[in-house]
Amino acid sequence: MKLKEQRTDVLKDSLAAAMQCTFIHFPLLHADRAKQLANQIANDINGLIPGTIRITNKVRTVTATPQQHPDSYDCGVIVCYLMNRISRNKEIDPNLSRQQCIRFRAKIAVKLLSDRPRSWNPEDNEDSDFDI
């Protein structure tokens, strides 16, 4: 299957959820590719949407970002922090402390685990590959 067909299939599967979102984030390390990717995704989604609703392709580049602390695994937490702050139009603190990252990671875990319709529940676990 060609890449464009695969992308279209994924978009069709996710379109209902995407239409309920205000933002769709695509964190990229290389900003020069961001505009190209945003245009392609907006065009693909708009081609699937009936009616007059249109997805815009605004790209925001953030340069003063918090950096991962040595010997930590905070890169994903920092990306989530950035998406959270950008989507709420809040200032980004480029100097997050290790303690702030730990607190933000805990908030993410609570949100994920308390979203009952979409989170994992040990009582519902039928996949033996993930037994602990």
C-alpha positions, 0 to 999 in steps of 0.5 A: 500500500502506498504511503498516501493511501496508508495516511488516508486510511489512518486519517479516516479512522481518526477523523471523528476524534480529530473533529472534536479537537481544537488542536492537533500537535505534531512535535518535530525537531526540524522546524523546516519540515513542520510547514510542509507536514502541516500543509499535507495533513491539513489538505488530507483532512480537508479532502475527507471532511464533508461540508464547509469545516476546514482545518487550518495549518498554523505552525508555531515554532518554539525556540526557548524550550526546557531541556532534558535534565542529565540522566533523566527521561524527561523528553516526553514530559517536556513535549507534553508540557509544551503542547499543554502550554501552547494549546492553552496560550500560556507562557513557556518556562524554558527553565523547568526544574527536575521537580517540576518535570516530576510533578507534571509527569504525575499529572499526566499519569493521573489524567491518563489513568482517570480517563476510564473510556480510553485508559487501561483497566486491569479488570478488562485485561484480556491480552496475556502479552501484557501481564505483569 
